[in-house]
Every structure is written in structure tokens, then in C-alpha cells.
């Protein structure tokens, strides 16, 4: 449009592009065109447009459409009427003299310090690798039953079921979780002691904010679970790494390093990532110290349901008689990760404060799946699926351990601790002399195999070197071929030409994907 | 059990209660019984038990069960072997000399200051009242279609669909939201500028933590949306109330009161709760100031989809050319509240930082409903439902306004601003002279009718008095009877005996519920 036009010369819209195939109604397109022109300065204040009939004829639309566009722009303040009743661009709508000096590339950059800290923690996780620790196998999930129950729970719900759920979660799901924990985990709790969460990360986020003020200290296991650190960091906590030995968390070190900590986050059943079980004396030591110092303890009992019942170890919460232990569990592995459903078990006083606060932050965990999951559990589908997964994972674990001990006995040493979906292969001294686990992981990545280096799980200087192998998605027949590839890449018994078992095409695809 | 027993006398378990109907396996029951006894001091260190065969006979179970219980307790450290190979209570398992001095009633009480602040904000919201502001009508929702699509999306999903979703949300849902906003809201955006959230509260929580460090100032509208204050408070922000007049937020007051604020949260299309639309000059003033001072603006465009398109006002984001406005929307009203699904629209740089951080806190919004919702939108079901709801809500609003203007013309004055699911009835001067809106709400509550007092929405001393009426769930035929009851209770034209229209039985149930 020509800026040199006399302000009183009536403006035509003949050149405007109308998209009749667009979902955007015509009057909105017209209004957008004019609005944009006004803001760009193409239609200065005082500009008058042709009459609505003429514009309608120009654009090939009805007069009503044009008048509706006018009405909208009037209401927004872009247009006003002349004394004669014509339509004119309003004076207030004139843009500033200077064109915007900020280019999109230099768009607003302010970000809080705490968010910068959160983003600053660089780890590589969640790559689509067959060895991704903790990644479950989805292929045998009973989708037919699950989808049936989803439909069933939403076909004809009661009205109350559609409005906000209680922040603690659907009562039936709380009840099923309590039953499940009793029978599968030997953890006795009442439904009122169970809260439905959106997964461990989110639950840890809320608990951190409930228990800690910024700067407060928290004990974290060293090595320990990376993702837990994110939530704690986002809450502004000061993480104090506490070493883990063959009896689990070294409580005396915790007391020495951070005697004023307000929270302890542990994985006592099977320490992540090393797999050791926290010995009874350490558990009692921890609970005793926590009681005397008003400290909360979060027990992240990840993957407990995959361990065979005969080797099940009583939870820390079972030992706790002061209501000090907050027990975390998740459905991410036993159902599927994108469900984002989990639970915590705590005493009622904690749950009251937790729920009231969380309700004010995110209202409640998604309601679509809660009732369906309760039904899924009530029908016994979850237990049935769990039994199948236990067998499958046990087979895969065995295949992986066999492959490691057969193909890389001089380099890697596997603990016998059962963890559910991953294991740690520690570097032997000979291996450590040759390379760090970071170098090993880098070499493997170049060869197309992603394996997590153990040292990534340390906050401070790593005291151990090794590789963390997830096996949830590892097919039994691929274990040896993959380990052969790994041995070729970093093993002491490197071979120039592959003489090991032929690699299945699925393995090749796996390697390509991973 | 008798503590005076010789430590070497072998202990029987004959008195132990076995629950054969329990889901808890026998060996776990036995182990729990012994564990508990050890911790209570009933089985001191060195206590030996009868042989496994004898115990099996006593309890009426197999010897294997008893041996499995022993194995477990060995693994946990409660038992050890005697030199002769018998089972003995381990010395480390002895409990402390002093019995626990903390009773469950005095359970751990530590709670962070920030959580105390969050809980300290006392408001009454979310009561099950027909007048609850913002509560939508669920009765006409197409559950048949929705449940069909839920089932369809989970019958046979691709594996990738089950693992973690991207933190920005399912690509198809992002795409559908972009289309929806373009056609329904006249807001043009690319799918890459859309992020799926778990609802407005949660999105505000993340944005606050991303933009503000504790103590940073944020402008909030006065009166304004209570729930927004919770999330901002949880993030440690310093809320500065900025008045709203008939042109919307008084930007100059904001600049005067909090010139160093980092964030502004506004409801510019239809201010909550007053309903006024933010005038263009104010919008430009706000954006201009925000640009010059590197300030973010959150535009909460709640309920915009319920307003008729012909009166649709261009979003603040449409005016924003610096990528400074973060646009919030929700599906809570147009679908159902317990879905916990919403979205935000922002520039890509913001989205990168937001998504990377949120992924580290809660991974992503629940994945169960995202694909189903995308399909629901693609099939046109959402638009169809929306059209029906617009008509329904328009009828209800009209009925409510008619009732108010007919029955309480001297007390309440209703603005014509269309808000979607609620309206504000301001007190006339005469009404204000008689009572405060807090007193009015208290009287009504005693009469069994819950209506929110406008003054509750002020952070500081209220400058206006009135009542906030939700009408989303108000049946047209109940408007007059309910207003008659309200008039009876607090109106200037009080009547001793009800002479108004008969109250339907549904209204009576409604009043009882509310």
C-alpha cells in the first residue's frame, strides 16, 4: 500500500487475498488484513475505506461479511466513525515511530537462575537404544484389554467422574494400589495412605518443594539416579552425594557430610544403579537418625514388582514406625512409560499437606486412565501381565549376563544383584587401565551402540567405572551378537574380523536405531 | 512372648495367626511375624527357632514355605546361622534400648516455608454448586465418540506411541490445536509453537519457575483469578495487584507499582472475573512496556471458544511481534475438567527452554488421551460439541440475566460483557449500603446456596462488591426460582412467603447439593 496516499482518499481492498478454502471465516480474514495494515503503518490514522457495498463487490462476498469485519475492528478500537458516519482508522492505533529493533533471533531471553541450573545439568539420557536402562518391553502388553477398559470407563460415566477428581486420586485406584502393594510387595497400607501421582519425577518435585526451602540439603546416593537430581535441583535443593558400598548407603558418611539435611532420597531395595540391597543395620541406622533429627526419607522402590517374590526384601517403609518414610512407586515400567501414572504411600498427615498443596499447583493427576487402571487391576490383568514380564525379563537378564561373562570376562564383572530392568557391568582393573567408561561409551556410540557409562551417575569424581545395561527391550538372541560387537569395539580380546555368531537382521536394525 | 526365656531355648511359632484367605503369601506372613517380633524385642539376639519341619507341622504348611521365610530373613540380616547350622536371631537386629518416644500423633512435621505459604492462602473454591464459576456442563458431552476414540487409539499402538512422548506433546495433537486456534480463535500459529500442557495451573507453575526467581515481582490483575495466585505463590513470586478498569488492566499503574516486574499475567479477552475486554490502547501500552523491559506476558485466554465468533477479539498474542506473549488455553471446559489437558502457544525459543526443563520435572503430559483428542478434533467432534455448548451456555446466560434483572434490579447490576461460563453481578450502591458481598455469600450459604463473593478475588481491600455466578451448569428453568430464593435471602424486596414460581424438584436437589 502507498504511504503517500492522501489520508482522506478512500481505500479499496481489491488487492487483498481471500482464501476461500481456509477454515478461517471471511470476516476474520478481512479484519486480520486491515489490522495488520494498520499496525504496519499502511493505513495511517484517519484513513477511510470504501463503502461496505463496494468492498463487498470487490472481494466477492456479502455486505454482511464486510460489516461484521467492521464491527469487530470497531470493538477492538482499530476503527472509529467519521462525523459523517464513514469508517475510519482510529488515531490510537498508530504504531510507534521506530520499527521494532528486536529481531526474532534476539527475542526475549530472560530465564530465571533456577531454570538455568535445571537446564545446565547435561546428561545424555533417553536415547532410543536397546540398552536404555529402565526401558520396558511393550510388545506383550495386553492392549486389547486395556483399550476395552478405557472405553468402558468413558462410555457412560457419572457426572462426578468428569469433574475434578480429588487430588489424592480416584478412590478405587487408591484401593487397588493398596491391595497390589500388599500382595506383590508385602507392603501393608490403607487406601487412605496412597496418593495417585503423575509419576516419580513429578512426585519428587512436589515432595521436594513441600519439604525443602531453596538451599536446604538433601542426601542423594552416589552413584545415584540422575533424573532424581533434576527434580531436586529444580526445587533449589543442595544435593550432597553420599557414597554407597556393598551394604548400601553409608549412613555414617551422610551424617558426617550433611548433618542438617532435611531429606534423604534412597533406593534401598536395589540401589540404582549398582543394585546392592540396603542392609538391615543401615536401614535402622538411617531411620534412627531421621527420627532424631526430623528428617524425611523418600524410598524410591522402582521396579520392585519385577523381582521374584521369594527374594523380596521388606521395604524401608515397613520398618518405619514414625511415619517418616515416603514410599514411591510407578506404573511406567509395568504398564507403559507414557501413562505418567504412579503413586506414593505416606502417613495421613503428610498426605493431607501434600494433596492440599499439589491441588493448588496442578489440580490432580490426569483422570482419563485412573478408573480404567483400577478396573485393569481389579480384573487381575496387571498381575497376569506382571507374571509374564517377570519371566521375560529374567530370561533376558540371564542371556545378557551369559553373553558378558562369555565374551568379555577379562573386562567386565557383573554383580548378581537382581534389579529388574538393568544391570551394571563394572570394569575390571585391567579394563580400567585401558580406558575410562566415558571413552568406552564414546567408542561404542561411534559404532552405533548406545550404552550408558556408569560414571555419568556420579555427582562428584566417579569412584567406579562400568557400563549400565538395560535389558528390558533386549531380545535373548541378540545378547551375544551385541556383546560380540561391543567386545570388538572395546574388549581386550578384540578380533579383526567378526567370528562370533551371525547378527540377526533385527539386531542390525536395533543397532541402527540405537 | 516371654522375655525371660533362656536365649537358647528354641522358640515355637505355634501361636502365630496364619491368614489363608489373604493375598499375602504364607512365607511373607511368617517372615513379617518374626521380623515384627524381633523389632519389638520379643525375640532377642541369639534366639533360636524350632527346626523348619517342626514349625511347618505347627503351622500346617510345607517345609519349603518355612525355609523360604528363613531365606528372606537371612537376606535381610534378621537371622544368622549358629555354628551348628541352626537359625538364630542376628545381633544387629536388636532394637534400641529406648522405646520410640515419638507417637504417631507427633509425627514428623517439617514443612518448607514455601509450602506453608501455599497452604496458607485460604479461599473457598470448588464447592459442588450450580453457581460454581467456570464449571462446565458435562451432560451433553459425546461420550460415545470419545470412548470409541480412546479405545481406537490404544487397541494397537505403535511401540513408539507407548514410550515417552516428546515433552511438547504428541505431534498430531499440536497440529490439531494449531488448526483449532486458527479457525475458532483467529490465532495463527504453527504446530511447532504449540505445547501440550496438563492444564493452565500446571503450565503457570512451570512458566513461573522458568521466568521468575523467588522474590521476583509479577503483575496480577486486581480483582483476578485466585487459582493463578497459587501457582505464582508456589514459585515464590511477589504478587503485585494491578487494578482493572473499564478498559482492562491499568498498565500505567503497573509501571508505577512494579516497574521491575518480570512477568505479567492477564486475561485480556475477557478479564476474569469482571469480564471487561482489554482495550487496544492498553494492549499496545503493555506490549510496548514489556518489549522495552524484557518482560514476559502470559495471556490466559480462558473460555475464548465459547464466545460467539462475531464478537471475537484478536488475541494479545496476535498483536505481539516480539514473541513476548505466552498464550494459554485449556480443554477443561470444552471437554471435561478431569482431563487435565491444555496448551500454550509461544515462540520457539521459549518452547525449547520450557520443554527441556519441564521434561526434567514431570517428563510430559499424560499420554493416554493425547492421540484420542487429536482424532476427536480431526473428526470434527470438538467443533460440533462446541457449537452445541455455545448455544446452551448462551441460553443459560440469558436466563440468568433475565432472572437477576427481573427479581433483583435494585440490588445487582449485570455487565453485558460475555464471558463464557460466568458473569459478575455488581452490587448497587443501595445493596452495598446494606451488606458486604462476604456477608451476602455467608447468608446465602446458610440458605443452602453457594455463590462466590466478588471480593474474594481481590488481593488487597476490595474496590467492588458483587457476586460471581457460574451458569455453565444452571438449568434455564431453575434461574428464576434460584434468584427468587436469593432475593428472599438478601434482596431489598424480601418476601416472607415465597410467591415466585414453584421450585422444580431438580432445583431442590440442586440447592441441597450446593
Interface residues (C-beta under 8 A of the other chain):
Chain A: X22 X23 X24 X25 X27 X28 X31 X32 X35 X39 X68 X71 X72 X75 X76 X77 X78 X90 X92 X93 X96 X100 X102 X104 X107 X108 X109 X110 X111 X112 X113 X114 X115 X118 X119 X121 X126 X135 X138 X139 X141 X143 X144 X146 X147 X148 X150 X151 X152 X153 X154 X155 X156 X157 X159 X161 X162 X163 X164 X165 X179 X182 X183 X186 X198 X199 X201 X202 X205 X209 X210 X211 X212 X213 X214 X216 X227 X230 X231 X234 X236 X262 X277 X279 X280 X281 X284 X288 X291 X294 X295 X296 X309 X310 X311 X312 X313 X314 X318 X319 X321 X322 X323 X324 X336 X337 X338 X339 X340 X341 X347 X349 X350 X353 X356 X357 X360 X361 X362 X363 X364 X365 X366 X367 X368 X369
Chain B: X23 X24 X25 X27 X28 X31 X32 X35 X39 X68 X71 X72 X75 X76 X77 X78 X90 X92 X93 X96 X100 X102 X104 X107 X108 X109 X110 X111 X112 X113 X114 X115 X118 X119 X121 X126 X135 X138 X139 X141 X143 X144 X146 X147 X148 X150 X151 X152 X153 X154 X155 X156 X157 X159 X161 X162 X163 X164 X165 X179 X182 X183 X186 X188 X198 X199 X201 X202 X205 X209 X210 X211 X212 X213 X214 X216 X227 X230 X231 X234 X236 X262 X277 X279 X280 X281 X284 X288 X291 X294 X295 X296 X309 X310 X311 X312 X313 X314 X318 X319 X321 X322 X323 X324 X336 X337 X338 X339 X340 X341 X347 X349 X350 X353 X356 X357 X360 X361 X362 X363 X364 X365 X366 X367 X368 X369
